[in-house]
Amino acid sequence: MLRFHSLILCVFISLIYGCKQAGDTKKDDMAEVPLYSEPFRPQYHFSPPEKWMNDPNGLVYHQGIYHLFYQYYPDDIVWGPMHWGHATSEDMLQWENKPIALYPDENGLIFSGSAVIDHNNTSGLGTADKAPLVAVFTYHDMEKEKAGGTDYQTQGIAYSLDNGESFKMYEGNPVLLNTEFKDFRDPKVYWDEDSGKWVMALVAGDHLRLYSSENLTDWDYMSRFGSDKGAHGGVWECPDLFKLPVAGTDEFKWVLLISINPGAPNGGSGTQYFIGDFDGTTFTSDQNEARWLDWGTDNYAGVTYNEAPGGERIFIGWMSNWTYARDTPTEVWRSAMTLPRTLSLSKINDDYTLLNYPLSGMSDLMNKEIDIDLEIAPNSYEAIAMESGNQSSIHFTCPLVSFSLSLTNDSGEELVIELNREEELLVLDRSQSGLVDFQEMFSKIQQMPLDNLPEGDLEFDIFLDASSVEVFVNKGQFAMTSQIFPTKSFDELIIRNEGSKELIVPDLRTFSIKSIWSSTD
């Protein structure tokens, strides 16, 4: 109880002055910087008030509130004993920071998981008029791990009768034991209407395992998937299994998300997906190769919301990479989340494709600044002032031609996005974008093949925040997310025609994006 009250006090003080980071050699300097105004602090992406954050957890919508729980260590800005942090939103734009939701207990640390609303009180943890919000998570027992066994990751539950404001651990934890797998974690649970049971997707090293339950406390093994499918450069993590309609048809397909670390196409962490079918017991897919939700280095461990209004499938990822996550140059907090994105399924040239694109509500934060048409001769360029710098969005369409787009500042820092027409390749180069020398891989040039393109022009949307860039092509047919750490805001956009014909850009628009933290400045 003392720890809980101390947390409340710290959160209250931090909202006004900002809690100083323990062990920070720049305490005195940072004490004068208002919370959410620090160098590199995202202005329209979620980041915790202070300390370490990684995977999003427990994404669920209930009684008008979107819950974002997340892996959290409240004592430092590097990974440590995991808790569940908590924030809420009514619109997925503005976020309210909440007290820590789950603390480690005698069963272990609180690793990743999901949350559900037990509307029918199958668990018996609710009341006649209050459906419990049930968190399902992985326990990690550090002592058992050190002892060298394979029984140190199990699954537990906790429940809330006040819509996530407080939780109580289930007295019968853990609810799913394990003695076989070293890596046995990240349960994503949902209610399956067809079978009238709860389904749990969980990963065990190199494959997915599916379980079912009638009450969230007693679980039965059903099937496995994936040892011989997709990418296996590292351990599988953070599964998510859901059904989506195929745009423009009466067809539905099942989608499985699997994060992997290492083994992503541009190094380190990444998220692959499989498209297939699920019969209530077994997931099957004819897909053997890896397909990537996002080709950038900084979109990992993402999962989707349960119970989102209108059946929308909303995704959030951790905007970092385990290769350098502990080294990024922030001082009060570390890590942010991607923009919330809508997932949809389309058939493009007879190929099922998972699209991910920012929520339409983002437009509520955006104000148009520039709206121009460009005609750029071969080997020429246009320079455009960026009034809102690293708090902007850029939108344009153009043919499949070779060009480069550079964001620059007067310190000589530059972020380059280049389209190579001959190789149908999009390249992101952050090697000169600011602070990059904290880890060797961070300077590596990232590439995204633009295969299976439909006919017509390409549509680009680029979202630039204080320490990130998210690139979307064709409404999310392709996506690329990357952290950046410029020492000054980018204030100029340079578009170069690298091809042999005139480059026509009929609708280049830039937008300023409001801070979602203005009330805490």
GUTOR-924478 format. One line per 4 residues: their letters; for each residue x, y, z of C-alpha. Coordinates in pm, 1 decimal, padded with zeros to 6 digits. Layout:
% GUTOR-924478
A = X/Y/Z; ... $
END
This chain:
% GUTOR-924478
MLRF = 00000.0/00000.0/00000.0; 00287.4/00237.3/00077.3; 00428.9/00177.8/-00269.1; 00089.0/00262.5/-00423.3 $
HSLI = 00061.1/00591.7/-00234.7; 00420.6/00678.4/-00324.9; 00336.8/00621.7/-00689.7; 00032.2/00848.2/-00670.6 $
LCVF = 00245.0/01119.6/-00513.6; 00512.4/01085.9/-00779.2; 00260.7/01093.7/-01064.6; 00095.3/01402.8/-00913.7 $
ISLI = 00428.1/01582.2/-00873.1; 00546.7/01472.7/-01217.5; 00239.9/01619.6/-01384.3; 00334.4/01957.3/-01241.4 $
YGCK = 00712.0/01956.7/-01225.1; 00833.6/01622.6/-01368.9; 00989.6/01351.2/-01150.8; 01368.4/01361.4/-01173.6 $
QAGD = 01530.6/01048.9/-01305.9; 01734.8/00854.1/-01054.9; 02102.0/00848.5/-01144.8; 02065.9/01109.5/-01419.1 $
TKKD = 02380.1/01317.4/-01451.4; 02176.4/01607.1/-01592.4; 01918.0/01634.2/-01317.1; 01964.7/02005.8/-01264.6 $
DMAE = 01934.3/02082.9/-01635.9; 01620.6/01873.5/-01683.4; 01450.0/02005.9/-01368.3; 01373.5/02329.9/-01555.3 $
VPLY = 01214.5/02156.3/-01855.8; 00834.6/02111.5/-01830.6; 00701.4/01759.7/-01862.9; 00638.1/01656.4/-02224.5 $
SEPF = 00860.3/01941.1/-02348.0; 01195.6/01763.1/-02310.8; 01431.9/01713.4/-02606.9; 01305.8/01440.4/-02843.7 $
RPQY = 00972.6/01413.6/-02658.0; 00694.7/01302.6/-02899.9; 00412.6/01554.1/-02923.1; 00134.5/01344.4/-03076.1 $
HFSP = 00247.5/00990.0/-02998.4; 00195.7/00828.1/-02661.2; 00498.3/00814.1/-02430.6; 00499.6/00760.5/-02052.2 $
PEKW = 00559.4/01058.6/-01821.8; 00889.9/00903.0/-01716.2; 01100.8/00585.8/-01705.4; 01107.0/00275.2/-01927.3 $
MNDP = 00825.1/00147.2/-02149.9; 00805.4/-00132.7/-02404.5; 00525.5/-00359.0/-02541.2; 00163.7/-00238.6/-02551.2 $
NGLV = -00053.2/-00472.6/-02341.3; -00419.3/-00525.0/-02255.0; -00564.5/-00318.3/-02540.6; -00938.5/-00312.2/-02475.8 $
YHQG = -01231.6/-00070.9/-02514.4; -01495.7/-00055.4/-02241.0; -01761.6/00196.4/-02138.5; -01633.4/00466.9/-02373.3 $
IYHL = -01268.9/00425.1/-02274.4; -00973.5/00289.8/-02472.5; -00725.7/00128.8/-02234.5; -00355.4/00120.5/-02315.4 $
FYQY = -00159.3/-00091.1/-02071.0; 00211.3/-00137.5/-02136.7; 00529.3/-00298.9/-02012.3; 00677.2/-00056.5/-01760.7 $
YPDD = 00970.1/-00025.7/-01522.1; 00907.8/00264.8/-01282.6; 01261.7/00291.6/-01139.2; 01486.3/00355.7/-01440.6 $
IVWG = 01492.9/00430.1/-01814.1; 01633.3/00086.3/-01895.7; 01446.8/-00243.1/-01882.9; 01389.9/-00380.2/-01532.6 $
PMHW = 01132.3/-00578.4/-01333.0; 00819.4/-00549.2/-01541.7; 00490.4/-00392.6/-01429.9; 00187.7/-00289.3/-01635.9 $
GHAT = 00169.6/00086.1/-01685.7; -00166.4/00233.4/-01782.8; -00316.9/00517.5/-01984.7; -00669.5/00582.1/-02113.4 $
SEDM = -00829.1/00777.4/-02395.4; -01177.0/00857.1/-02520.8; -01065.9/00923.1/-02879.5; -00725.5/00752.0/-02929.8 $
LQWE = -00571.0/01098.1/-02963.7; -00556.0/01254.9/-02616.4; -00422.2/01026.1/-02341.3; -00459.8/01041.8/-01964.3 $
NKPI = -00183.1/00881.5/-01760.7; -00302.6/00647.0/-01486.5; -00132.8/00481.8/-01186.0; 00050.1/00153.7/-01239.2 $
ALYP = -00208.1/-00121.2/-01295.3; -00020.5/-00443.4/-01213.1; 00280.2/-00504.9/-00988.1; 00503.4/-00814.8/-00969.1 $
DENG = 00401.8/-01059.5/-00697.6; 00515.7/-01393.1/-00553.7; 00453.6/-01562.9/-00890.8; 00689.5/-01336.1/-01084.3 $
LIFS = 00723.2/-01025.9/-01296.9; 00429.1/-00911.2/-01509.3; 00516.1/-00965.1/-01876.4; 00301.1/-00899.3/-02183.8 $
GSAV = -00059.6/-01002.1/-02232.6; -00410.8/-00887.8/-02316.6; -00739.5/-00782.3/-02158.0; -01101.5/-00883.8/-02216.0 $
IDHN = -01445.9/-00785.0/-02089.4; -01617.4/-01091.1/-01941.6; -01970.5/-00981.2/-02030.7; -02130.3/-01310.8/-01928.8 $
NTSG = -01925.3/-01337.5/-01608.5; -01797.5/-01678.6/-01716.3; -01510.5/-01636.2/-01471.3; -01734.0/-01565.4/-01174.8 $
LGTA = -01510.4/-01267.8/-01096.1; -01780.6/-01008.3/-01165.9; -02117.0/-00927.6/-01018.4; -02473.1/-00920.0/-01146.8 $
DKAP = -02431.6/-00562.1/-01268.2; -02054.8/-00535.9/-01326.5; -01874.7/-00732.1/-01596.0; -01511.6/-00774.0/-01493.2 $
LVAV = -01227.8/-00637.6/-01703.0; -00985.7/-00931.7/-01694.7; -00615.6/-00894.2/-01767.4; -00438.4/-01210.1/-01890.4 $
FTYH = -00060.2/-01193.0/-01874.0; 00265.0/-01386.8/-01849.9; 00432.8/-01436.0/-01513.9; 00812.7/-01448.3/-01534.7 $
DMEK = 00988.0/-01599.7/-01232.6; 01347.7/-01470.9/-01233.9; 01463.9/-01713.9/-00963.9; 01338.9/-02015.7/-01156.8 $
EKAG = 01503.4/-01882.0/-01472.7; 01836.1/-01845.4/-01290.9; 01798.7/-02203.1/-01165.2; 01802.5/-02319.2/-01527.4 $
GTDY = 01456.7/-02475.7/-01549.4; 01188.0/-02444.4/-01818.0; 00901.8/-02365.1/-01581.3; 00962.9/-01996.6/-01521.3 $
QTQG = 00698.4/-01853.5/-01757.5; 00332.4/-01918.8/-01674.4; 00005.3/-01734.4/-01736.5; -00192.7/-01543.8/-01474.0 $
IAYS = -00500.0/-01322.2/-01456.0; -00615.2/-01017.6/-01262.4; -00953.0/-00849.2/-01266.5; -01107.2/-00505.8/-01226.4 $
LDNG = -01465.0/-00413.0/-01137.3; -01413.0/-00037.3/-01185.6; -01310.5/-00031.7/-01553.9; -00938.8/-00061.8/-01495.6 $
ESFK = -00898.7/00187.6/-01213.2; -00783.0/-00091.3/-00979.3; -00705.1/-00461.9/-01012.9; -00709.3/-00766.9/-00789.7 $
MYEG = -00492.2/-01069.3/-00858.3; -00677.7/-01399.0/-00901.2; -00617.7/-01618.8/-00598.0; -00567.8/-01928.6/-00811.2 $
NPVL = -00278.4/-01790.4/-01019.0; -00113.9/-01909.0/-01229.8; -00398.1/-02037.4/-01447.1; -00177.9/-02201.7/-01713.1 $
LNTE = 00139.2/-02381.3/-01607.2; 00438.7/-02471.6/-01818.8; 00730.0/-02711.4/-01774.6; 00821.0/-02767.7/-02140.0 $
FKDF = 00915.0/-02433.9/-02299.3; 01169.9/-02167.8/-02201.5; 00970.0/-01907.5/-02392.9; 00598.8/-01947.8/-02317.5 $
RDPK = 00434.9/-01609.8/-02317.5; 00230.8/-01313.2/-02440.6; -00128.4/-01447.4/-02425.0; -00377.8/-01271.9/-02653.9 $
VYWD = -00731.6/-01374.0/-02552.0; -01067.9/-01309.9/-02718.4; -01422.8/-01448.8/-02700.5; -01503.5/-01678.2/-02992.7 $
EDSG = -01872.9/-01640.1/-03074.6; -01886.9/-01951.6/-03292.1; -01762.7/-02193.7/-03026.1; -01889.3/-02000.6/-02724.2 $
KWVM = -01545.2/-02019.0/-02562.3; -01245.0/-01803.9/-02486.4; -00949.1/-01854.6/-02720.9; -00590.8/-01782.2/-02618.5 $
ALVA = -00310.1/-01735.5/-02871.1; 00030.2/-01768.2/-02710.5; 00384.5/-01827.6/-02835.4; 00633.2/-02095.8/-02736.8 $
GDHL = 00975.1/-02023.9/-02882.5; 00930.3/-02089.8/-03254.1; 00555.3/-02146.0/-03283.7; 00203.0/-02040.4/-03191.6 $
RLYS = -00006.9/-02243.2/-02945.8; -00385.7/-02212.8/-02918.1; -00586.0/-02285.3/-02602.5; -00954.6/-02261.7/-02514.1 $
SENL = -01144.9/-02200.0/-02193.4; -01502.5/-02165.5/-02073.1; -01414.6/-01948.8/-01773.2; -01069.9/-01781.5/-01821.9 $
TDWD = -00923.3/-01991.3/-01539.6; -00914.2/-02345.8/-01683.8; -00739.2/-02379.2/-02018.0; -00720.6/-02667.5/-02267.6 $
YMSR = -00459.8/-02703.7/-02541.7; -00603.5/-02709.2/-02894.7; -00334.8/-02683.4/-03163.2; -00008.1/-02529.5/-03281.4 $
FGSD = 00110.1/-02341.1/-03588.5; 00419.5/-02201.2/-03747.7; 00737.9/-02396.6/-03675.5; 00786.9/-02432.8/-04052.9 $
KGAH = 00624.4/-02103.2/-04159.1; 00749.2/-01746.8/-04195.4; 01061.9/-01594.1/-04044.7; 01254.5/-01764.4/-03764.0 $
GGVW = 01562.9/-01549.0/-03713.6; 01468.0/-01510.0/-03347.8; 01205.5/-01600.3/-03091.5; 00836.8/-01552.2/-03173.6 $
ECPD = 00650.5/-01302.7/-02953.8; 00322.8/-01112.1/-02909.9; 00071.8/-01308.2/-03121.0; -00267.5/-01175.2/-03223.0 $
LFKL = -00536.3/-01370.6/-03410.5; -00846.5/-01205.6/-03558.8; -01089.9/-01211.8/-03850.4; -01121.3/-00934.5/-04110.9 $
PVAG = -01349.2/-00878.0/-04409.6; -01180.4/-00860.1/-04748.9; -01254.1/-00513.8/-04887.8; -01515.4/-00505.9/-05163.1 $
TDEF = -01619.9/-00869.3/-05115.1; -01833.9/-01087.6/-04889.9; -01525.5/-01288.6/-04794.0; -01356.4/-01304.3/-04453.6 $
KWVL = -01004.3/-01422.5/-04375.4; -00814.9/-01473.1/-04051.1; -00498.2/-01276.8/-03976.3; -00220.7/-01381.7/-03739.3 $
LISI = 00034.9/-01125.6/-03619.7; 00368.7/-01254.1/-03489.0; 00652.2/-01033.0/-03368.6; 01006.2/-01165.8/-03399.7 $
NPGA = 01336.8/-01061.0/-03247.0; 01584.5/-01066.1/-03412.3; 01511.5/-01148.7/-03774.6; 01327.1/-00845.1/-03916.9 $
PNGG = 01411.9/-00744.0/-04276.5; 01611.6/-00435.2/-04176.9; 01761.8/-00586.2/-03862.5; 01652.6/-00656.7/-03507.2 $
SGTQ = 01284.1/-00650.1/-03416.6; 00983.4/-00661.5/-03647.9; 00628.8/-00791.6/-03698.4; 00524.9/-01046.1/-03960.4 $
YFIG = 00174.5/-01154.0/-04049.9; 00001.4/-01461.5/-04188.1; -00332.0/-01478.4/-04370.6; -00531.9/-01796.4/-04342.1 $
DFDG = -00830.7/-01967.8/-04183.7; -00936.0/-02065.8/-03831.3; -01197.4/-02333.6/-03759.7; -01226.2/-02267.1/-03386.9 $
TTFT = -00946.6/-02511.5/-03307.5; -00670.1/-02481.2/-03566.8; -00522.7/-02191.1/-03763.9; -00401.4/-02286.9/-04113.5 $
SDQN = -00226.7/-02087.7/-04384.0; -00081.7/-02165.7/-04726.0; 00164.9/-01882.9/-04673.4; 00520.0/-02007.1/-04618.4 $
EARW = 00721.3/-01689.4/-04662.7; 00741.5/-01399.7/-04418.4; 00524.5/-01095.0/-04486.6; 00589.8/-00777.5/-04291.4 $
LDWG = 00338.3/-00539.8/-04139.7; 00598.6/-00261.4/-04131.9; 00942.0/-00255.7/-04295.0; 01095.1/00006.2/-04065.8 $
TDNY = 01311.5/-00085.4/-03769.2; 01081.2/00067.3/-03506.4; 00743.0/-00103.6/-03496.6; 00746.4/-00406.4/-03268.4 $
AGVT = 00524.2/-00613.8/-03037.4; 00208.5/-00450.1/-03173.2; -00135.3/-00596.7/-03103.9; -00495.1/-00489.3/-03159.3 $
YNEA = -00786.3/-00373.9/-02947.3; -01054.8/-00608.2/-02821.2; -01409.9/-00469.2/-02835.6; -01326.3/-00163.5/-03051.6 $
PGGE = -01643.0/00018.7/-03162.8; -01792.8/-00092.4/-03492.0; -01568.0/-00396.5/-03506.6; -01274.9/-00180.6/-03612.9 $
RIFI = -00937.5/-00352.1/-03578.6; -00707.2/-00091.5/-03417.9; -00335.6/-00162.6/-03383.9; -00063.4/-00001.1/-03170.3 $
GWMS = 00304.0/-00101.3/-03171.2; 00607.4/-00024.8/-02957.6; 00810.7/00229.0/-03153.8; 01155.0/00086.3/-03087.8 $
NWTY = 01392.5/-00201.9/-03159.6; 01559.5/-00430.6/-02905.6; 01893.8/-00382.5/-03081.3; 01924.8/-00027.8/-02946.1 $
ARDT = 01614.6/00032.7/-02731.6; 01818.6/00070.7/-02411.1; 02059.2/00320.2/-02572.9; 01840.9/00586.3/-02734.3 $
PTEV = 01934.3/00940.4/-02620.9; 01640.1/01038.4/-02398.9; 01681.3/01123.3/-02032.1; 01347.2/01136.6/-01847.4 $
WRSA = 01159.4/00859.4/-02029.6; 01242.7/00601.0/-02290.2; 01022.7/00477.3/-02575.3; 00696.4/00577.3/-02741.7 $
MTLP = 00412.8/00400.0/-02921.6; 00332.3/00415.7/-03292.1; 00030.1/00606.4/-03409.0; -00285.8/00398.9/-03359.8 $
RTLS = -00359.9/00236.3/-03694.4; -00662.0/00074.4/-03855.5; -00589.1/-00270.1/-03999.8; -00780.8/-00377.5/-04310.5 $
LSKI = -00757.3/-00657.0/-04563.0; -00759.4/-00606.4/-04940.2; -00702.4/-00825.1/-05239.8; -00449.7/-00650.3/-05462.5 $
NDDY = -00370.3/-00822.0/-05792.6; -00527.6/-01141.6/-05648.9; -00301.8/-01125.4/-05344.5; -00442.7/-01084.7/-04991.2 $
TLLN = -00268.3/-00785.1/-04833.3; -00291.2/-00647.8/-04479.2; -00300.2/-00267.5/-04477.6; -00220.1/-00051.2/-04174.2 $
YPLS = -00295.0/00321.1/-04176.9; -00343.3/00592.9/-03910.9; -00692.6/00634.8/-03768.1; -00911.0/00883.0/-03953.2 $
GMSD = -00944.0/01081.5/-03628.8; -00586.7/01203.2/-03676.2; -00729.9/01473.6/-03901.1; -00870.0/01642.7/-03587.9 $
LMNK = -00512.6/01730.3/-03488.3; -00405.8/01849.5/-03833.1; -00413.7/02197.4/-03988.4; -00318.8/02250.5/-04351.4 $
EIDI = -00019.6/02478.6/-04408.1; 00086.7/02426.7/-04770.7; -00107.8/02308.6/-05075.7; 00090.2/02333.4/-05400.7 $
DLEI = 00145.0/02164.0/-05737.5; 00501.4/02083.5/-05840.5; 00664.4/02022.8/-06177.6; 01031.9/01938.5/-06132.6 $
APNS = 01266.1/01895.5/-06427.9; 01516.7/01606.5/-06437.8; 01818.3/01660.9/-06208.8; 01641.9/01958.5/-06045.7 $
YEAI = 01479.7/02011.8/-05708.3; 01222.9/02218.5/-05517.7; 01282.5/02345.2/-05163.2; 00982.1/02408.7/-04938.3 $
AMES = 00984.1/02567.3/-04594.0; 00844.1/02342.2/-04320.1; 00675.8/02581.7/-04080.8; 00593.7/02320.4/-03816.3 $
GNQS = 00911.7/02118.6/-03853.2; 00906.7/01797.8/-03651.9; 00536.7/01821.5/-03576.6; 00409.6/01782.2/-03929.9 $
SIHF = 00249.7/01560.3/-04188.1; 00328.8/01551.3/-04560.4; 00090.7/01414.7/-04822.7; 00138.6/01380.5/-05199.9 $
TCPL = 00083.7/01153.7/-05498.3; 00320.0/01089.5/-05786.3; 00392.6/00830.8/-06055.4; 00632.3/00544.0/-05992.7 $
VSFS = 00944.5/00748.0/-06070.9; 01282.5/00797.7/-05909.1; 01293.0/01084.9/-05661.3; 01426.5/01172.3/-05318.5 $
LSLT = 01267.8/01365.7/-05036.4; 01500.7/01523.7/-04779.6; 01413.5/01688.6/-04450.4; 01694.3/01917.7/-04337.6 $
NDSG = 01792.6/02177.4/-04078.8; 02065.9/02441.4/-04053.5; 02283.3/02206.1/-03846.3; 02340.1/01995.8/-04155.9 $
EELV = 02121.1/01712.5/-04034.1; 01918.5/01531.1/-04296.2; 01657.6/01256.3/-04317.6; 01628.5/01110.9/-04668.5 $
IELN = 01346.0/00904.6/-04818.8; 01424.1/00786.5/-05171.2; 01221.6/00597.8/-05431.2; 01424.3/00390.3/-05677.4 $
REEE = 01209.3/00338.2/-05987.4; 01424.4/00068.7/-06148.3; 01439.1/-00152.5/-05840.4; 01090.8/-00056.2/-05711.3 $
LLVL = 01247.9/00010.0/-05375.7; 01183.6/00272.1/-05106.2; 01491.6/00363.6/-04903.4; 01504.5/00546.1/-04569.3 $
DRSQ = 01840.9/00691.9/-04469.3; 01868.2/00835.1/-04116.6; 02249.4/00808.1/-04099.8; 02286.4/01189.6/-04094.7 $
SGLV = 01957.6/01268.3/-03919.9; 02100.1/01383.6/-03585.4; 02224.1/01174.8/-03294.5; 02301.6/00834.1/-03442.2 $
DFQE = 02627.2/00715.5/-03285.8; 02477.7/00561.7/-02968.9; 02455.8/00224.4/-03148.2; 02611.6/00097.8/-03470.3 $
MFSK = 02299.5/-00046.2/-03634.5; 02103.6/00276.8/-03594.5; 02280.6/00430.7/-03898.1; 02201.0/00139.6/-04125.7 $
IQQM = 02003.2/00233.0/-04436.6; 01656.6/00074.9/-04441.8; 01491.7/-00064.6/-04754.4; 01133.5/-00156.1/-04842.9 $
PLDN = 01047.8/-00335.4/-05171.1; 00737.1/-00193.1/-05339.1; 00612.6/-00511.9/-05500.5; 00260.5/-00597.2/-05616.1 $
LPEG = 00172.4/-00234.7/-05680.9; -00170.8/-00159.7/-05829.6; -00206.3/00049.3/-06142.8; -00185.7/00428.1/-06110.0 $
DLEF = 00001.3/00681.7/-05902.1; 00150.7/00615.4/-05561.0; 00005.6/00793.8/-05259.6; 00240.8/00895.8/-04976.5 $
DIFL = 00163.0/01002.8/-04620.2; 00455.7/01093.8/-04393.0; 00409.9/01170.8/-04022.4; 00700.5/01349.5/-03856.0 $
DASS = 00723.7/01388.8/-03477.7; 01006.4/01502.5/-03251.2; 01181.3/01163.8/-03262.6; 01004.9/00955.1/-03525.1 $
VEVF = 00894.7/00929.3/-03885.0; 00615.6/00702.4/-04015.6; 00583.0/00654.8/-04391.5; 00269.8/00507.6/-04549.2 $
VNKG = 00235.2/00420.6/-04918.1; -00104.0/00360.8/-05080.0; -00306.4/00400.7/-04759.1; -00090.5/00151.3/-04574.7 $
QFAM = -00019.5/-00113.7/-04837.3; 00336.5/-00041.4/-04730.2; 00453.6/00112.5/-04404.2; 00791.3/00214.0/-04264.3 $
TSQI = 00842.6/00338.7/-03907.5; 01171.4/00475.1/-03779.5; 01303.9/00667.0/-03480.7; 01516.2/00977.6/-03539.3 $
FPTK = 01695.3/01214.2/-03300.1; 01768.9/01546.9/-03475.6; 01924.1/01810.1/-03251.0; 01711.2/02076.7/-03420.9 $
SFDE = 01372.6/02058.2/-03586.6; 01379.0/02000.0/-03961.7; 01270.5/02322.1/-04130.2; 01309.5/02253.4/-04502.0 $
LIIR = 01170.3/01989.8/-04736.9; 01371.6/01926.5/-05054.6; 01226.2/01713.4/-05335.7; 01474.9/01605.8/-05604.5 $
NEGS = 01386.2/01455.8/-05940.4; 01631.6/01167.4/-05984.3; 01472.7/01045.6/-06308.0; 01501.3/01132.9/-06676.5 $
KELI = 01150.8/01277.3/-06714.5; 00967.0/01564.9/-06552.0; 00837.6/01483.2/-06202.7; 00477.0/01596.9/-06159.3 $
VPDL = 00340.9/01620.3/-05804.5; -00011.8/01758.6/-05838.8; -00112.4/01784.1/-05475.3; 00169.0/01825.4/-05224.0 $
RTFS = 00020.0/01926.7/-04890.9; 00179.3/01978.2/-04550.9; -00002.6/01993.4/-04217.9; 00088.5/02104.7/-03870.2 $
IKSI = -00011.4/01858.5/-03596.5; -00124.4/01977.9/-03254.7; 00042.9/01854.8/-02939.2; -00169.4/01610.9/-02739.6 $
WSST = 00018.9/01713.9/-02425.4; -00044.0/02090.3/-02433.7; -00238.5/02075.5/-02106.1; 00068.9/01938.9/-01926.1 $
D = 00323.7/02185.2/-02067.2 $
END
